[in-house]
Amino acid sequence: MKKQIIAAGIGVLMLTAAVVIAAGCAKKEEAPKAEKIVLTMGSWRADDVEAWTKLLAEYEKISGVLIQFKPTNPPDYNASLRLQLDNGTGPDLMFARSYATGAELFDKGFFADVSDIPGLQEHFSESSKDAWRNKDKKSFGVPVAAVAQTIFYNKDIFEKEGISIPTTWEELLAASEQLKKAGYIPFANGLADEWDINECFMMGLLPNFIGGAQGRMAYEQGKRPFNDADMIAAFQAMKDIAPYCPNGFEALTYNDSNALFATGKAVMYADGSWTLDTFKDLPFKWGNIAFPPPAGKSPEICFHVDMGIAMNANGKHTTEARAFLAWLCTPEGVAVVAKYLPNGFYPMFQGNIAIEDAQSAELYGLLQGKGQDVRFVWPKLMNGTPSGYNLLNEGVIAVMKGQKTPEEAANALADGLAQWYKPE
């Protein structure tokens, strides 16, 4: 009897323990999981969804923070972003336009001050940082990628015709003349879309003619007139190149020019590094050469700021957003950016950056040993009426069509800017 009572007691104890353990497990299973932090990133790069999704997935592995890439149709980006920010629905992180457009959003309190982000001040050039600073030198974005203006060229034809890489503008014109006499179209560029002849050709060669960043700033500061001898020489260079463009180049679109080079009908093509992937499967050897300077001048290259990333000053996850920007200022973060950005978009981080694609690496190598500057009108001359961009564009087209002399084009640039621009 005693044994039965003891056995029964043990059974009760075991049952009680099982109930307690089960209850404990139930409580453990029912404990709410920590909510995953999800940020959004706005962008105008609608073509890069796959690349940025992979890039941000790498960051999630490191941080545990998911950042969703949500681009907008490029022409609609500025207006769409402003509407979202006004309504308090803006993304946590966003691509920021350089110079005045981005600075306006910062000054209105939409973009956060990121001047103290670790690594930002140490790892980027002053010209890169200036693109995302306001007048008080406060940073509102981290520089991410730039593009270069160069000349694509057909290596097979250069080799066949015994043409060496031109190191001066005069040598480039001589090579163009040799190619034309041999029956080739030297340059694929046309005028129909207007922007490309200005951004890809004129602004590509201009740093070589005016003395790079220092020369540009001398114009901006009123130390040089916009119609000086160097500016006239740059317009003259565009006039000199016109005979080496295709017959009927006035009516050729940007896509037409791409096709002329891609089919081997034109030997050279002044364009931007963003076109690298367009030509990756061509049936001939090709590469890139830098716009050469006039004899006696130092080589310069247009390495133009393209994208920076800002954070929402009023976002819900400012700590996590700031941590992501700090990661973009580290060698480890930049290595991931370089790996996943489309070819032809280059990190502005100062340091050794590995570029995996051979063509992209060749083009990136052209930056070595040269001065670097952004497109001439971007920092100061864009936002008045008439815009410096439009004035330069109209002048280039007019001289190439023979409607104006280089002197007249330079005078029109100077006169137009004088209507509103005050040297700073």
N, C-alpha and C positions, 0 to 999 in steps of 0.2 A: 504493500500500500504506500509505504514511504517512497519507494522508487517511482511509483506512478505519479505521486505529487511532484517529486523532483523533476521527472521527465516533462510533466505538464508545464511546470514553471519555466523550464528551459525552452519549451516550445513557445510559450508566451513571449519570453525575452527575445527569441529569434524573430518572431513575427513582428514584434515592436521595432526591432532594429531594422528589419527589412522595410517597414513602413517609413521609418525615419530616413533611411538611405534613399528610398524611392522619392520621398518628398524633397530631399536635398537635391537629387538629380533633376527633378521636375523644375525646382526653382532655378537651378543652374541653366537648364535648357531654355527657360522662359526669360532669362535676363536679356534685356534689349541690347542689341549689337550697336557699337559706335557707328554713327551715320557716316558714310563715305563722303568726303569733301569733293564737290564737283565745281569746277570753275568753267567759265566760257571765255573764248577768245574770238574777237571780231577781226575781220580781215577783208581786204579787197582782192586777195589772191585766190579767186574761185577755182583756178586751174590746179592749185597745189594741195587739194584736200588730202590726197593719199600721202604725200610727202609729210605734211604737218601732222597727220594722224599718227604716222609711224614715229615721228620725232617726239611728239607728246607722250606716246606710249612708253618711250625710253625714260622720260622724266617720271612717269607714274611708277615705274619699277623702282626708281631711286627714292621717291618721296612718298608714295602712296596716294598722291593727289591726282585726280583725273581732271584734265583740261580738255574740254570739247572745242574743236575748231569749227567755227560757224561763219564762213565767209559770205560776203554780199557781192552782188554784181558790181564790178569795179566802178562804172559811171555813177552808181547810186550810193556808193559807200559813204561819202562825206555827209550827204543829206540824211541818210538812214541812221548813221551813228549819232549825229547831232540830235535827231528826234528822240532816239533811245535815251541819250544822256539827259535831255530836257525832261523826259517822262520818268526818270529814275529807273529805267529798265536796261541800262547799258551793260555791256559785258564786263567781266572782272578785269580782263586783259584785252588789249586791242592794238592793231597796227596803227601807228601814228604817222600822219603826214609830216614831212620835214618842214622846218622854217616857220613861216607866218601862220599857216593853216593849223598846225599842231599847237603852236604857241598861244593862239587865240583860245583854244579849248583849255589849255593849262591856266591861262590868266583868268578865265571865267570859273575856275574851280572844278572842272570836270576831270582833268588829269591830275594825278598825285605828283608831288615833288619827290623825285627819286635821286636827288643829288648825292645823298649819303649811302646809296647802294654800294656795298663792298665791291671793289674792283672796277667800278665804272670810271672813276677819274684816272686810275692808273693804267688801264689796259686799252684805252682807245685814244686816237689822235684828237687834237683840238678841233680840227675841221669836221671830224665825225661827230663829236659831241655837240658842236655848234649847231648842227642840223636839228637837234632836239633840245635846244635851250631857248629860253626867252631872253628879252633884252637885259634882264638882271643876272644873266648867266646861271639861272636855275635850270636843272635838267628835268625834263618831263618824259623822257623816253630813253631806252637802252638801244644803241645802234646794233642792228642785227645783220643786215646784208647790203652790199653795194653791187653795182654793175659797171662794166668797163666798156668804153667806146673804142673799137679797134677796126681793122680792115681784115675781113675774111679773104683768103686768097687760095687759088688753085695751085697746089704744089707741083702737080704733074706738068702743067703748062709752063710755070716758071722754070722748071728743070729743062723741059724740052726746048725752050727759047733761050736758055742760058742767062736768065735774069737773076741777079742777086737781090737779097732783101734790101730795099732802099733805106738808107740811114738819114737822108735829108729830103726835104720837100722837092728840091730840084731833081734828085735822083728818082723820086716817085713819078714826077712828070715825064722824065726821060723813059722810064720803064713803060709808062702808059702809051707814049708815042711809039715805042718799039712794038708793043702788043697790037696797037691799032694798025700799023703798017703790015703786021703779019696776018691780019685778017680777023683779029679777035675784038670783042667788045671789052675794053679795059675795066669799066665800072658798071655795075648793074643798077645803080641808083636812079630813081625818078623823082618827079615833083608832085604827082597827083594828090597824094595824101598830106603833103605839106610838112607835117610834123617831123617826119623821118629825116628829110634832108637837113633840117635844122638841128635836131637833137643828135642824130647819128653821125652826120658829116661835119657841119659847121662847129658844133660844140665839141666834137671829137678832136678837131685840128686846132681849135682856138687856143687852148693852153700853151701850145708850142709857139704861137705867134706873139702872145702878150706877156709871157713870163710866168705862167702858172698861177698859183694861189696869190702870190705876192703882187703880181701884175693885176689880177682881178680886184684885189682890195684897194690898189692904188686908184683904179677907176671909181670904185665905190666911195672912196674918201675924198674925191675931188682933186686928187693930185695929178690925174691925167684926164684929158678930154676924151669923150667916147668916140670922137672922130680923129684920133691921132694916127700917126703913120702905121703903127702896128695893127690897129683895127682895119684900116684901109687895106693893108697887106693881106689880112685874113679874108676880107671880101674878094680881093683879087685872086686869092687861091681858089675860091669857089668858082669864079669866072673861068679860071684856067682849067678847072677840071671838067667843065661842061662839055667840051668837044670829045671827051673820052667816055661820056655816058651814051646809052643806046640812042639810036635814031628815034625821034619821037619821045624822048625821055620826059617831056613835059606832061604827057598823059599816062605815064607808068605809075601804078599804085605800089604800095609797100609789098603786097603779095606778089605782084608781077616781078619785082626786083628779086625777091626770094627765089622765085622759080627760075629766073635767068641764071642766077648763080648755081642753083641746085642742079640744073640740067647741063652745066658746063658751058653755056653760051656766053657768059660773062666771066672774066678771070678774077675780078676783085669786087668787093661789096663792103661799103662802109656801113656798119651796123653795130648793134649792142650785143653784149655777151649772153643776153637772155635767149638768143637765137641758136645757141650751141646745139641743143637737143633736136632742133628742127633739121639739122644737117648731119645727124649722127650716122645715117645709113647711106651716104652718098657713094657712088661707085668710083670715086677718084680720091686721091690724097689731097687734103686741104688743111689749112691751119690759119693762124692769125698773126698779123704784124701790127705794130704800134704805128699810129700816125707819126711820121717823122717831122722834125722841126726844120725850119729854114736853115740854110747853112749859117753857122756861127752862133746859133741859139741852142740852149740846153734842152734835152728831151723831157717832155711832160706828157702825162696821160690823164684823160678824164676818167676818174674812178668815182662814180656818182652815187651818193647816198640814196638808197631805194626804200628800205624798210627799217623802221624802228618799232619798238613795242612799249606802250605805256600801260599804266594801271589806273583803274577807276578809283578816284579819290573817295567816292561814296559807296564803294562796293561792299558786299557782305563778307568777303574773304580777303581783306587787305593783307593780313599776315602771310597767307599762302601765296598771294599774288606777288608780294615783295620778295618772297623766297625764290620764286621762279625767275624773277628778273635778276636776282643775285646769281643764280645758277648760270644765266646767260653771260655773266661777266667772269666766268671761270674757264680755264683751259679745257676742263672736262665737258662743260656745257657747250662750248664753242665747237669741240670735236664732234659732238652729236649733231649740232646745227650744220656743220660742214658736210657731214655724211648724208643728211637727208634733204638739204635744200636742192632744188633743181640745179642742174649744171648751169654755170654762168652767173649764179648769185653767190657772192663771196662774203664771208664774215669780215667785219671791219676790225676785229680783235687784233691787237698788235702782238705778234708772236708767230711761231712756226705752226702753220696750218696744213695738214695733209689733205690734198685734193686727189681723190681716187681716180676719177676719169682723166684719161691721157689728154684729150683735147682741152678739157677745162683747165687742167694743170698747165698746159702750154700757154694758154691765154693768161692765166693768173701770173705766170712767170714774167710776162711783159711788164708788170708793175715794178720789178726789181731795177734799181738804179735810175729811176725816173721820179721827177716831182709828180705829185698827185693833186688833182683839184676836182671840184664838182662842176656841173654844168654852169656856165657863166652867169646866167640870169637868175638862177634859183635863190641864192641867199637874200638879195636885196631888190631885184629889179622886176619881179613878177607881178606885184599886186597893185600897181597904179594904172592910170589910164592916160595914154596908151601903154599897155604892158610891154616891158622890155622883151618879153618872149615874142610877142607879135611883131614888134619892130624888127627884131633880128631875123625872124622867119620871113617877113615880107622882103627884107633887104636881100637875103640869100637868093630867094626865088627870082627877084627882079634882075639881079646881076647875071644869074645863070641864063635867063631868058633874053638878056641883052637890053632890058628895059631901063636899067640904071647903070651908071658907072660905079665902081667900088667907092669912089669919093662921095658920090651922091647917096649911096646906101649908108655909109658911115655918118654923113651929115644928117640924114633922116633919123638915124638911131639917136644921135646926140640931141637933135631938136625935139624929138618926141619925149625923151626922158626928161629934158629940161622943163617940160610942162608940169611935172609933179615931183620928180625925184630930188631930194635934198641930200647932198653928200653927208655921210656919217663918219 
